[in-house]
C-alpha cells in the first residue's frame, strides 16, 4: 500500500485519482481473466470444482503477498492488519461468504444453465446495483455525469448482448442475478471495511476463507474427491486463472479504498472492451465497434468526472 504512494509521480496524485487508475488496472485484468476463463473452464467437467481450484490458488498467492503485513510487529497504518477480535473475524467471514464463495457457486452453476451472452449482460448490471446501494448507504455523490455514464455502459452492454440486452428469465439467469446482487453488496461492505481493515487482509479473507466454504460445499455434495483428482494440465489452468484472480482482487480492493464505489465499479465495465478486443485478435471473432465505443465513452466520462472532482488536497495518496 505505502509503496504505491512512495513513487514520486503517484505521490502527487490525489487518493481518488489513484483509485480510478487502479480500477482501470483491475478492468484490464478482468478483461484478460474473462477470456482465459472461457478457455480454462472447457478443460473441467465440473465448473464448481474449477472455480474452487482457481480460488484456492488465488487465496494462496494473496496470502504469500500479504504475509509480511500479517506477520509484522508494527504496521505503518492504523488499520487492522491481523484479525484479533471476533468483530474482525466476522468481517472477514462476511466478505468470504458474500464475495469469495456463495456468488461464485451461484454464478458458475447458473452459467451452466444460462446463455453465456445473457449471463455476461446480467453480470455487467453490477454498476447499477452498486449505484443504487452506494448513494443511500455510503452517501456517495451521483451526479449527472454518473447517470449518463451508467446509461452509456449499459446501452453498450445491451448492444453487445444483442436485442438491447433483453434477458430471458430462467433458473440459470436467476442464479447469475443473485450472484451479481451479492457481489454488489460485497462492494458496499468492503467499502465500509477498508477504512479500518487493510485491503490486503480483506483480500486474503475473501479468497482464503471463501475457498474453505467452497471446499466444504464440495465435501457436502460428494465432489471433493474430484478436486484432488485434477490432472497437472487442469492445475495449470487453475494456476493461470488463479494468478489473474489474485491480481483482480488485490487491485480491486485497493481501488475501493481510494475512490467512490460507483466510480470504480463503472470503470470496471471497461473489462468487456478488453475481452472483446482480445477475442477478436486471438480468435478472429468480429468486434462490435458500436457497443465498445458506447462502453468506452461511458467509462471515460465517469473517470473524468472522478478525476475532475479530485484535487491535490483530496486525501493525498
Secondary structure, DSSP 8 states (H G I E B T S, - for coil): -HHHHHSHHHHTSBHHHHHHHHHHHHHHHHHHHHHHHHHHGGG-S-HHHHHHHHHHHHHHHHHHHHHHHHH-SS-SSSSBSS--SHHHHHHHHHHHHHTTTHHHHHHHHHHTTS-HHHHHHHHTTHHHHHHHHIIIII-----HHHHHHHHHHHHHHHHHHSGGG-----HHHHHHHHHHHHHHHHHHHHHHHTTTB-HHHHHHIIIIIHHHHHHHHHHHTT-HHHHHT--HHHHHHHHHHHHHHHHHHHHHHHHHTTS-HHHHHHHHTTHHHHHHHHHHHHH-----HHHHHHHHHHHHHHHHHHHHH--TTSSB-
